[in-house]
Amino acid sequence: MTAVGKLVAVQARRTLREPAAAFFMVAFAPLFALLMGLVFGNEPQAEFGDRGYIDANLASFPAIVLAIVSFVLVPIDIVSQRESGALRRFRATPLRPVGYIAADVLVRFAISLLSIAAMFALGMLVFGARPAGDLASVLLAAVLGVLAFLAVGYALAAVMPSQGTAQAFGNVLVYPLIILSGAAVPTAVLPEGVRQVAQFSPLTQLVELLRGLWAGQPWAENWVPLVVLLGVLGAATAVAARFFRWE
Amino acid sequence: MTTAISCANVSKRYGDVRAVDGVSFEVHEGEIFGMIGPNGAGKTTLIECVEGLRERDGGTVEVFGMDPERHTRAIRERTGIQLQSAALPQRIRVGEALDLFAAFYRRSTDWRSLLARLGLEGKARSYVERLSGGERQRVFIALALVNAPELVFLDELTTGLDPQARLAIWDVIRDIRDGGTTVFLTTHFMEEAERLCDRVALVDHGRIVALDTVPGLIASLGAENSMSFTLDGAVPAERLKAVDGVTKVEQVDGRVVIHGNGARFPHGALSVLAEDGLWAQDLRTRQPTLEDVFLALTGRELREGEAG
């Protein structure tokens, strides 16, 4: 097996051995959908335009997982490996830095996407949720969301000076962003001013894109969130590439 | 003799501190070359400049004739590196780590027998972070050897090891040298340099103050050996002074101290005592050590920095 292939296997195993990371990256999304479905059911309700709670909201749940992964889990894991000297140990081998990053990204990408796919499957099979639009488009948007927010995670890891700062920053930022995004609480309950501010959050844009495509809107109607997410992906990748440090 | 490492006028500053200050030396293929000096002497900065992990400010470094800053990966393939403070990602097993690192190199060795040689058999399935400090240190030595390197860098090789493990590691390093691998190590243990290294560079304040074999360094000091003992009876001082090699006989704090050159005079002195029917009690001998060489050259003791 090639070096990068082995690294993928080892990174996957060690990520899944970390209880908190494994829970949030793998099980949180499906469990959250299950819990919400059990609490609210999926009976048609007037406030959701005569659709059920799960039908109306399932598509936005991935944003919650991605927020936690990108603002908390990825930066803390990478910064702690930098602080301990683990990244430096890899640098002292012939492994190319890009090979290390590729393996790391691939593992987190695959786990996140698997979790999101499991969440959609659960929502559709257990609670009978059905997208009004094209499921493939929704999943494609989820892929873009995973890539953009993983890039944010690496950018944060690159600029955070210490594990403590990364932890504090992530935890302070992640909950307001989730609430503002409308993934957990409908944006309708937010005051008008707050709702307008929320539009500037990329996480809100991801929720809008996922909900829009799930509801059957064409991509053309969602060009704003699409552009925002592509912009976030590009900018965060540039920051990560420019400022990533091995020690 | 072929040259594995060649450094000329290497320097590295941190702000106003000259961590490495114009250092030149060569390491020959197949030798164990040691840099010894107190903590903060610049050993780690220098070894990392040679490894290509740290950018030097000036001078030239060649490893196998290549600049480690420009031909980093070609050199990495042929070298092994043990860092002074190393870590692995959390939740990785010993066997996984070795198997993974072996895959990074074109050439690799059987890591299971490597673990056995380092006394880590049966630890392949243990998590690295759950090992004792000494076991973890040996894992990092194994990682440095997993590609059967032509040259291995060992920065503070036996720190954190108990004396027994230290002896075992020295045997492993000698075996590796005997197998043709060049070893470049740093240490602040005098005994490690004396017992393991073919040649030693004494480093202080970023400079090499002396470089030779250990016997060569000690001989350069021109220091004498001495023996001391207590005696029940009159000291035959004149006859002791006449023994071949003896330079001085004195009495200090109730002990007889005989200074001399070479290794034979103690035997002669004991014969003189035996002729008089006297028996030396609490007999001690003392040879000058690297410690004395270092003290003579720098006015400092090797261990001064150890607490820090």
Interface residues (C-beta under 8 A of the other chain):
Chain A: M1 T2 A3 K6 L7 V10 Q11 R13 R14 R17 E18 S80 Q81 S84 G85 A86 R88 R89 R91 A92 T93 P94 L95 R96
Chain B: E51 L53 R73 R76 E77 I81 L83 S85 A86 A87 L88 P89 Q90 R91 I92 E96 D99 L100 F101 A103 F104 Y105 F140 L143
